[in-house]
Amino acid sequence: MITNHFLGLLMLFILQPINALPVAPGNTVNLLGTLQEKDDGRILQRSKRGWMWNQFFLLEEYTGNDNQYVGKLHSNMDRGDGNVKYILTGDGVGSLFLIDENSGDIHATKRLDREERAIYTLHAKVVDKRTNETLEADTEFNIKIHDINDNEPKFSKDLYFASVPEMSDVGTSVIQVTATDADDQTYGNSAKLVYSILQGQPYFSVDSDNGTIRTALPNMDRETKENYQVVIQAKDMAGQMGGLSGTTTVSITLSDENDSPPRFANHTFRLSTLESAEVGAAIGRIKANDADVGRNAEMQYSIVDRNGQDMFTIISDQNTQEGVIRVKKQLDYEKQRTYSFKVEVTNTYLDPRFMYSPNPPFKDDAMVRVTIEDVDEPPVFSRNPYIIEVHEDTAAGSFVGVVSARDPDADNNPVKYSIDRHTDLERLFNIDSVNGTITTLKGLDREMSKWHNISVVATEISNPRQTTRVPVFIRVLDVNDNAPEFAMYYETFVCENVQSGQLIQTISAVDTDEPLVGHKFVFSISSSNPNFTIVDNEDNTARILTRRAGFSRREMNTYLLPVVISDNDYPIQSSTSTLTVNVCACDSRGNMQSCNTEALLSAGLSTGALVAILLCVIILLMIVVLFAALRRQQRKKEPLIISKEDVRDNVVSYNDEGGGEEDTQAFDIGTLRNPEVMDANKLRRDIIPEMLFPFQRTSPIKDNADVREFIHGRLHENDSDPTAPPYDSLATYAYEGSGSLAESLSSLESGCVEGDQEYDYLSNWGPPFKKLADMYIGKDMT
């Protein structure tokens, strides 16, 4: 291996300046290696390098104790007399690279790592030590770090996860894992990787060039083994001895394919259910096993023979993959006690690749045996419901019909019958408790009710809790027992000036009976009538005609015409209905103007009298309204001060009963008139104090404070006083204030009666008090 020192000498030899070109007299070589020529006063310049170089090479990871020698710089201008100085600048100069300014030797002071930095760019120049003149200009060169194999390959993950379908062909790609090497890819084999498999054979293999993992065995079955751990190694130096390596683990899972058919572990299932099981009720479950998972393990069940399909059905439970057997028709222990049928199971989603494999068919079947258990069932009626017909003229105690019920159990216990009286509140029917014969208790009327709906109850005698109800609809058949009558009430009139044979009314009839074919009514007048006659229209209507002309209200204003109506059913029923005919005054066209009720109106009050009565009522109402308004006005309160002449000190209005004079202790009006005088600790004498120590009132405001401040202070005291009255009061304060020369004018403060007062001083107060002086002085003089 070539040493660094020898490499430095070799580089020095290679980089020696080339001075083979002859230099003519008068030519000079500058520090940059440029040849200058003079010809006839003209300067001809030709560029020529003094030395040919542009980079040094240095191995990384130097392990020696001394500084690592890089190379040597030498200039043609250096005569060896020590007057030339070499200057180095650029990346890492001073800390990483040092140069001997006299000899031009370059050394590296630290270990270099190519993976951190592969190239350093430096600048060199030569100057004269004495004059500091640049002998050769700044020249750029590189120091390139040569790579050594000091980095092992690394995978991006320590653990990879991959999956491949089971039963895959050999060579099926699973996953590709790639390692990286930080060494130089372009120099030597330090970064050339080779992949190999350390664990996972013979199931899987790896491509040595790109790290692709593939299956190596055919027909790998997930149901046999599902998970595999494969260890992959990446080695540099093209896999040669001495190369570095790295490993990773790949967890490979075989994904499921639908290659396993469902199988019943037990090919015979025994179930039992009560015969009373409702239609749609589940009676049991059967289960097949499938080694697959997820969607490939979903199964569907079906009944494949006729015996089971008629009575039972089976559905698949998607959560448990079980077959749920349900009742399709009502079971009967007495008819059939056991059922046997075949159930088949298949996968819901089939894979065509495995359906025709040499294995057994891709489905399975099992026999299901269902045993029906007997229960004590209630009686069963022969029909449901019963519809019975009976004529309405049937007498009480007559036969109506028969109901029949039996015990469906093998014991065939006897039953008894009864009528639910909630369905026969009128108690029209009765039933024989032994044979179920229904008879009438009362006569039936079809015109009252055409149908009777009753419930008959059958009860086992040995077990009264077993009962069954059946509806019995009894239809009452019609019998012609009602005569026809007028269809409506007719208001018939005849004009006084009527002509003979004129139509005055068309009548029709109704019959509550219900004939088999239809009604056919016959109309007639019971006896010969000289005034009117009847003509049958043969369509269940008839016309009433006059037999003479001219009628007079004065002679007779009303005629009663008896009309006989008969039906054609058996037996024939007829009735006589009376038609009232009023005689009325009519115009020339036969329109009624007035009848006999006009006489009543003429005997009564006239229109003028009615209007007079109405006016009297209106006047009376107006008087009542005015009287009420006057009473309301009188009840209004008088104003507090009626006129300006009425001078009062204070007005206190009490709207409640109060406590008399004792109640005035609640408000001391004197303190408002003169703040200088106030009795402290006054209590209401009409109530008992609730506190042992009464609330202490503060002293009135001194120094003639403003009235507003005084009132606010008093308000605060009353709000916080527990002995204050429990209601709101309105107080009028007449305190004049401390600025008045007259002080308070309130007579309530006076300690003597009004007659003892002298009012002469009022005349000295000036014109504003003249009116007051006249009032009181004049009164005093009287």
Disulfide bonds with the S-S distance in Angstrom:
Cys495-Cys586 1.99
Cys584-Cys595 1.67
